[in-house]
Amino acid sequence: MKITRNKPTINVFVSFGLENNHRLNQLLYGIEEEQIPYFTKKMDIRSALELSYSAAKGSGLSVGIGVGTDQSVILHYGKLEKDNPIFQIRSNESAHKLRALGANAARLVKGMPFKELNEKEAASMANETTFSPSKHEQNDASFQNGVSNEAMDKEQIKYVIERVLSEENHGGEV
């Protein structure tokens, strides 16, 4: 969701000549997937570090990404020192890494854990569809049907949600 300058955004500053790069789209898709607005600007600066730092300092959210002709893509936070960005990857990295970097910019705004940039780890995490309850939950009657190593069905999801809501309503006591 590209936004005008009226709202706080993640700034994405790009060196002239790179703005039509299809790889840049992957970066932007990652931000969009997390539903945070962004603003792109072409600049006559070659260094991704300079671009990202300027982007972060100019962002109402203090988050900026720089895509430079120096073959780097950098995610920066406005409260960090210029030479200490959060993430730095090569601009020729896979679409997965570029998209994850964009998502991580948005997650920085949201205060959520970052996505893995390592593709092997990310792939194995995506394939994990099992639910492993704690020993306490395994003793619970709802988990006595051999479901501890199976994917959760709707009833199990409903049970977990009810437990969480119950804990919130009773100050952590169930």
N, C-alpha and C positions, 0 to 999 in steps of 0.2 A: 504494500500500500504506500505508494509514493505520495508525499504530502507537500503542501506549500509551506513556506517558512513561518506560518502563523502558530504552529504547534511545536512543542518539543519533539525533536527527532534524533535518530542516530544519523550522524553525518557520514557520508561516504564520499571521500575526495579522491578523484581519479586523474592521473596525468593525461594531458592532451594526447590523443591518438589511441588511447586504450578504452575509451568510453563505449565503443560498439563491440567490444570483445564478448563473445558468448559465455566465457568463463565468469565474467563479471555478473552475468545474470544468475548464475548459481549462488553467488554470494548474496545477492538481493533476495533470491527465493528463500534462503535460510532465514533472513530477517522477516520476510513476509509470513513464513510458516509460524513464527512466534507472535505474529500480530502486533508488531511494534512499527510505528511509522519511521520512514527514513527519507533523507534528502540527499540527492547526488549532485555533485558539482565538479566540473572539469577545471583543472588548474594547471598552470605552467610551472609545475614543480616535478622533478624527476624522482625524488626520494620518497619511498612509502613511509618511512619513519616521519619525515617532515609533514607529509600529507595527513597521516593518522593523528599526529599530535595536534596539528591545526584543527582537524576535524573534531577531535574530542574537546579541545578548548572552546570551540565555537558552538558546540552542541548544548542545548538546554538539558540534555540527559547526561552530559559529560562522557559520551561514548562516541568514538570515531573510528573509521576504517580508512586506511590509505592504500591505494593500488598504484604503485609506481612503475616507471619504466626500468627501475633497477631490479625487476623480476621478483619483487616482494609484495606480499599483502600483509598488512599489520593491523591488529586490533589494539586500540589504545584507550585508556581511561584518563579523563582530564585531571584527576587528582594524583596521578603518578608522575614521576620524573620522566622527562622526554626520552631518555635512553633506556627506559624500563617498561616497554610495552607488555601487554598481557599475552598476546599470541603473535607469532610471526611465521608465515609459511611462504613457500615459493609460489609465484603466480601460475606455474605450470603444474601444480598439484592436481589431484583428481577432483572431479566434480563433487564427490562426497566431502572431501576436506574443505573445499571452498564453501559449500552449503553449510557445513557444520560451523565454520568460522562465522558466517553470517548469523546463524542461529545463536551462537555464543555471544555475539554482540547484543542481541535482543535479550538473552538470558541474563546478561550482566545487568541490564536495566531492570529486569524482573526480580533479580536476586535469586535465581534458580541455579542449580548445578550445571556446569558446562557439559556439552556433548563431547564425546571422545573424538579426537582428530585422527587417532590411529585406526585405520580401516579394519584391521584384523580384530581388534578389541570391540569395535563398534558392531561388526558383523556377528560376533559371538554373542554380544549382548542382545542384539535384535532377535537371535534365534532362541533365546531363553524364554520359554513360554510356560515354565512350570512354576508352581506355587509350593513353597516349602514352609509350612506352618511351624511355629515354635513347639517345644515339647508340651507346653501348657495347652496350646490349641489342639495338638494331636490327641490329648486326653478328653477334649470336649466332644460331646456326642455328635456334633455337626461334622466332625472330621474323622469319624470312626469307620467310614465306608471306603477306606483305601484311596482317598483322593489326595494324599499328601504329595505325591509326585506327579499328579496329573494337572492339566491346564484347568483353571478355574471355570466353572460353569456359572450361569446366572444366579443360581441359588447361593453358591459360595460367595460370589461378589456381594450379593444382598446381605448375607450374614456379616461379612467384614465391614460393610458400610454401617450396618446397624450397631456393631460393636464400637466402631469409631465414634459414631454419634452418641452412643450411650456413655462412652468414656468422657466425651466433651461435656455432656449434660450433668455428669456426676463428679466432675472435678478429677477425672483420671481413675476413679474407682469403678469397677464393674461388678 
